[in-house]
Amino acid sequence: MAIIDKDLLASAKLGLARRGKRELVKYLEGEKITRAQGVRAKCFDCSGMGEQKYCDMEHCSLYPFSPYRKRGI
């Protein structure tokens, strides 16, 4: 399986241990992931490789599914 982006893969592997990290690494290594795993991977990437604790991008189309959104708002 081909690696998609070596720099992004290295950055993802160095990212904090949060939801979506495993999925992003798996995807960047060329493996198939599910739609839900894709959402978690994208949110991990968007949050600065897990740097941000919560997502405040309410206009994002993935926000309702994000593991980083604040619950109960």
C-alpha positions, 0 to 999 in steps of 0.5 A: 500500500502506498503512503499518501503524504509522507510529511502529513503522516509524520506529523500525524504520528507525532500528534497527541493521542486523541480520537482520529489519530489512528484513523488518519495514520491508517488512511495516510498509510494507504489503508481503507477506512470507513466513513465514520473513521474518515470524519474522525481523521479529518477532525483530528487533522483540522484540530492541529493533530489533536492540539485543540481540545474542542471544535468551535467551527459550527459552520463546518459540515462535519461539526455535527459528527465531530468527536471534538465538538462540545456536547449539549450545546 
